[in-house]
Amino acid sequence: MKRCGICSETFEDSAEYSDDAKAGEWLAEEVWQDAGTLCPKCLEIRTKLVMMYCHEYNT
């Protein structure tokens, strides 16, 4: 079990991730360098926020 770096909820790293969470993993790895520290829910939220506000990543 890991603890999320944003919301502090515990999560299993082996959980199945949605497509939005997978995109969030890419952002965590390539943009914010915090891969492996966020829960699937926060990864999904990050993805949605980036799609709305960071148009440079919407290509």
C-alpha positions as CSV (number, residue, x, y, z in Angstrom):
1,M,0.0,0.0,0.0
2,K,1.1,3.5,-0.8
3,R,-0.1,6.9,0.3
4,C,-1.0,9.5,-2.3
5,G,1.1,12.6,-2.4
6,I,-1.9,14.8,-3.1
7,C,-4.9,13.5,-1.1
8,S,-3.1,11.2,1.4
9,E,-5.4,8.3,0.6
10,T,-3.8,4.8,0.6
11,F,-3.9,2.9,-2.7
12,E,-2.4,-0.3,-4.2
13,D,0.1,0.3,-6.9
14,S,-1.1,-2.9,-8.7
15,A,-4.7,-1.6,-9.1
16,E,-6.2,-1.4,-12.6
17,Y,-6.1,2.1,-13.9
18,S,-8.6,3.8,-16.2
19,D,-7.5,5.5,-19.4
20,D,-7.5,8.9,-17.7
21,A,-5.3,7.6,-14.9
22,K,-2.9,6.1,-17.4
23,A,-2.6,9.5,-19.1
24,G,-2.1,11.0,-15.6
25,E,0.8,8.5,-15.1
26,W,2.4,9.8,-18.2
27,L,2.0,13.4,-17.0
28,A,3.4,12.4,-13.6
29,E,6.4,10.8,-15.2
30,E,7.2,13.3,-18.0
31,V,5.9,16.7,-16.7
32,W,5.8,16.7,-12.9
33,Q,8.3,14.0,-12.0
34,D,6.2,12.5,-9.3
35,A,5.4,9.1,-10.9
36,G,4.4,6.4,-8.5
37,T,3.3,8.8,-5.7
38,L,-0.3,9.5,-6.8
39,C,-3.5,7.4,-6.5
40,P,-5.6,6.6,-9.6
41,K,-8.2,9.1,-8.6
42,C,-5.7,12.0,-8.4
43,L,-4.1,10.9,-11.6
44,E,-7.6,11.1,-13.3
45,I,-8.3,14.5,-11.9
46,R,-4.9,15.8,-13.0
47,T,-5.5,14.5,-16.5
48,K,-8.9,16.3,-16.7
49,L,-7.4,19.5,-15.4
50,V,-4.6,19.4,-17.9
51,M,-7.1,18.8,-20.7
52,M,-9.0,21.9,-19.6
53,Y,-6.2,24.3,-18.8
54,C,-2.9,23.2,-20.3
55,H,-3.6,23.2,-24.0
56,E,0.1,22.7,-24.8
57,Y,-0.4,19.0,-23.8
58,N,-3.5,18.5,-25.9
59,T,-1.9,17.5,-29.1
